[in-house]
Structure formats: C-alpha cells, structure tokens
Amino acid sequence: MIREAEHTAVPGLAALFGLLGVLGFAGYACIRSLVSEDPFWAVGWGLVELCAFVGLFGLFMVNPNEGRVLQLFGDYRGTVKAPGLRWANPFYSKRHISLRVRNFESGKLKVNDADGNPVEIAAVVVWRVVDTAEAYFEVDDYENYVKVQSEAAVRNLATRYPYDAHNEGEVSLRGHTTEVATDLKREIQARLDKAGVNVVEARISHLAYAPEIASAMLRRQQASAIIAARKKIVEGAVGMVEMALEQLAASTQVRLDEERKAAMVSNLLVVLCGDREAQPVVNTGTIYQ
C-alpha cells in the first residue's frame, strides 16, 4: 500500500522574488550581449531566462485544511499540507485534495431486520481524509467509495438487530441508539481504512417500518404498551392490597375472616385495576348479606 509522505515545499514568496530577480537580470544580460554582438552569451542568458520563466510554473497555493499530492511522471513524491504560497518542481503534477470534515447522508434503504421485518433506514456519516496517498492511489474514487461502503455497512447493521427489543437485555435499533451508532461507526471505519478515511461520527438519521407493515406494527406497539401499563397497574394494586391487609391485621378494632378478606381483596383489585371509575354500592344489611 502507498503511504502518505509529507513533502516540504520551498516557501513561495522567496521563490517568486528569486525567479523574478533572475528573469530581470538574465533579460538585461541578454540585451547587453546582443548589443555587444556576443551571440554566445546572449544564447546562454536566454536559456537562463527561459529556465526562470519555466520555474514560475512551480508556484502553487495551499489553503488551510487542504493538501497537494505531488507526482513526477506518475511517481508519487509526497503531499504538501503547509498552507500558503509554495514552490516545487514545475514538472510535478499538483493534485488538490480536501482535508476538511465532510458529511454524507445515505438514502432511505429498505432492508429486513434481525426478525425479518422490512424496515426503512438511513444514516449520517461524518468523515475526513487523513491519508492523501491512500485516498488517491488505493481506491478509484474515494468519495464514491465512502458512499457505497457506508450504505453497505448500514444494510449489514440493520440485519443484525431487531427494530424493537422483545426480550430483556436485547439490543434493538430503536431502543439502543448509542450502542447501534458505536457499532455502525466501527463497521464503516473497518471498510474505509484502506481509503485513508477517518470516520468522525456515524448515526442513524431515519428509522421506520416499511409502509406495507407499518400499520400492523403500530398496533403491535400499542398492544405492548397497554400490556406493560397493565402490568405496572397490577403490581401497584397488589402492593396496596397487601398493605391494607397488613394494617387491618394490626388493628384491634376490625376482625375479618378469610371469606371477608377474599371479598375485600376482590373489590380492591376491581377498583384499582379497572380502567373506569368504580360505582359505590351501599350495603344496608349485615356484613354477610
């Protein structure tokens, strides 16, 4: 693999003034040689002026968070990252590459989750180039490579997790966003290492059931929520009934037999667990009628 090598280019202002000085002096000397009818020196100074003029094409600008990949007849010579006006061999090809942080949002991908349910999923990937040589020479088009590999990682991630967790301790796409985002970033980074790209952040930006099953899954979620709520209500009601029985048992004023205790428990559970307000019934007879 081709690894990045930093190239230390000559400061551009010094090279510019030096080349302009050589151009001026060589032009003056060439004219003096022609006036003195000395063609040998005139040709020599003319060649010097031509070389200085060609040297001006070695000047190039490097912006902050930018790199210039230098090549000489196809051979990689290094990367210039120091910002400002720089000078290098005018025969070098100087290819621009951005080192800024960029983001990419995948389209809405339709894929089956771990339970086989079709879901729509999309992700946002924040990335930057950290090795310019790998980005340019190891892959054909590193921007398209990031896009394709990120979408492939999102598809693979969705197949490993269910949309909703149905068992205790199970990781799901909807309920464990932090764990899923960490796993997604790790997988995308493994795919993009060979392209000289560092993944700064990766997270799911869209998650929903596919339209053909969305209504059925909505009813399932509602049923699960109702069951969970009922479970909490029953747990609280049982605790309140136990507390009432304990307090009555500790009292010396009221004595209930087992039949009356069972009736009281039944009545309290109906009142506490019912989804409507209980209607009171006034007993005008004895406690047993």
N, C-alpha and C positions, 0 to 999 in steps of 0.2 A: 504494500500500500504506500502511496505517496503521502508523506507527512509535510506539514507546513514548516517552512524555514523563513524566518524573518530576514528581510533584506534591508540593509542600512543604506539608504539613498543619500546622495550629496544634497546639502541644502540648496534650494532652488535659486534664492536671491544671489548667493555668491557665484553660482554657476552662470546665472544670467548676466551679471555685471562683467564677469570674466570673459564670457564669449563675446559680449558686445565690445569690450575693450580690444579683444583680438581681432574682431571684424574691422573696427575702425583703424587700428594700426596696420593690419595687413592691407587694407584698401589704400591707405596713404602710401605705404611702401611700394605697392604695386604701381601706383600712379607715378611715383618718383622714378621707379625703374624704367617705365615706359618713356618718361621724359628724357632720362639719361641714355636711352637707347640700349638698355641692358635686358634683352628678352629672357635670358636665363633666370634672373632674379624676379622678373615680372611673372613668369610662369610659376615659380616657387611660391611667391607671395599670393598668387591667385589660388593655388591649391590650399594654402593655409586658410585663406578667406572662405573657400568652399567647405573645408572641414569645420570651421567655426559655425558656418551657416547650418550645416547638417546637424551640428551639436545642439542647436536650438530646439530641434525636434525631440530632444531627450527630456525637455521640461514637461512636467505634468503636475496636476493638483490632486491632493488627497484631502478629502473632507473628514470631519470628525466621525467616528464610528463607520469608517469605510476602509477598504483595502484595495490594493492594486496588485494583481497577480502578474508577475513578470516572466516572460518566456523569450528565449532566444532560439529561433528556428525550431520551435516545438519542444525545446528542452526547458523544464521548469527551473527558474533561477531564484525564486523567493517571492515573498509578499511584503510590500511596503505598507505599514499601518500608521506611521507617524504623520499627523496632519500637517498641512501646509504645502508650499510650493517646493517640489523636489525635482532632482535631476538624476537620470540613469542613462545607460547606454541607449542612444537613439534607435538602435536596431532591436531593442527589446519591444515586444508587444505588451501593452499595459491594459489588462482587462479589469474592469470595475466589478467589485462585489461588496454588497452592503453587509455590515456587521450589526445593524440595528435590530432591536427586538421587533418581531413581526407576529401577527396572529392569523390563524386560519380557522374558519368555521366550516365544518363538513355539512353536506346536505342532509336532509332527513332520510335516514336509511331504514328500510323495513327488514327486520330480522327476527327470528324466533329466539325467545329467551330460554333459560335452562329448563323451564316447564313445557316448552313447545308452543307457548302463546306468541302470536305475532305482535311485535311492538315497533313503534317508530322511535328512533334515537338519533341524536346529533350531538356533536361535541365541539368545543373550542380548544384549540391548541396554540399556546404561546411559545415561540421558538426563536432561535437566533443561530447564525453561523459562527462557529468557534474555530474551525479549521478550514481555511480557504482552499488549501490544496485538495483535501478530500472532497469538498463540495464541488469543485470544478472538474476534477480528474477521475474520481471514483464512481460517480453516477453521471448519467447523461444530462438530466435537467433536475437540479436539486430541489427547485420549488415544486415541480410536479411530483417528484419523489416523496416529498413531505406530505403532499395532499393524498396520494394514493396509499401510502403506508399508514397514515393516520386513520383513514377510513377503514382500512383492513383491520387495524387494531381495535377500532370501535365495534366492528362487526364481531370480532372474536370475543371481545369483552362481554357483549350482550348475550352470547350463547353460554357463558359460564355462570351467570347469575339469574335468578328469577326476578320478575318485576316486583313482586311482593313476597315477603317472608311469611311462610305458613307454619314454620316450626321455630321453636325457641332457639335463639342464637344463630339463626341462618342469616347470611348477608344477602341483601336484596339491592336492586338498582335504585328503588325509590326510597328506601329507608336508611341506607348507609352511604350517603353521598361522599363522605370523606374517604372511606376505605376504597370505594369504587374509583374515585378520582386518583388516589395514590396508585392503584393497580393499573389504571389506564396510562398514567404518566410513565410508569416503569416499562410497560409493554411498548409504548411508542418510542421511548428512548432506546430500547434494545434494537428496534428496527431502523432507527436513524443514526446510530453510532457510525456506521460506515460512510455516511454522507457528511460527516463533520458538523452535525447539527446538535445543539443542546436544547432539550425541551424544558422551558422555564415553568410551564403550568399546563395542565390538561384537565378539563372538567366537562361533565355532561351539561349541555345547554338546552336540550329538548328531550323529553321522555313521555311517551303516551302509548296506550294500547292502540293497535291498528283499528281503523274505523269499523271493520266488519265485526269486531268482538267488543268494541268499547262499551256499548250499552249493557251487554251481559256482564262484563267485568265490573261495571259501575254498580249493578245490582248486587253482585257478589261482595264488593267492598262495603256497601251499605248493610248487607246482612251480617258481615263480620263485625262491623262497628256496633250494630244492635246487640249481637251476642256478647261482645266484650262489655258493653254498657250494662246489660242484664246481669252479667257475672259479677260485676262490681256492686250492683244494687243488692243482689242476693247475699254476697259476702257481708255487706254492711248491715243488712236486715238480720241475718243470723247473729251477728255480734250484738246488735241491740236487743234481740230477744234473750240471748244468754245473759246479758247484763240485767235485764228486767227480772228474769227468774232468780238470779243470784240475790238481787236486792229484796225481792219478795220473800225468799227463803230466810234472809237475815232478819226480816221484820217479825215481830211477835204479835202483830195485830191481825195479819191475814194468814190463813192456812188454806192451801189448795190441795185437793187430792190429784192423783195422776190424770184423771179424766178432765178436770178443770184446767190443769196445766196444758194438756194437749189442745183443748179448745182455745185457750188464750194464745198459745203459740200459733195455731192456725189463723186466728183472727189478726194477730200482729203481722204475720207474713203477708196476708192478703192486703192489709193497709199499707205496709212498707214497700211491697214489690209491685203493687198494681200501678198501671200507667194512667189511671184516673183516680180522682178523689173518692174516698170511701164514704158511703152513706151510713150515718149512725143509726143504730136500732136500739130503742129504749125498751128494756125488759121490765114489765110491770109485775111480773110474777116473782117466784123464788129464783134462786140462782140455778136450780136444776130444771126449771120449766120456762 
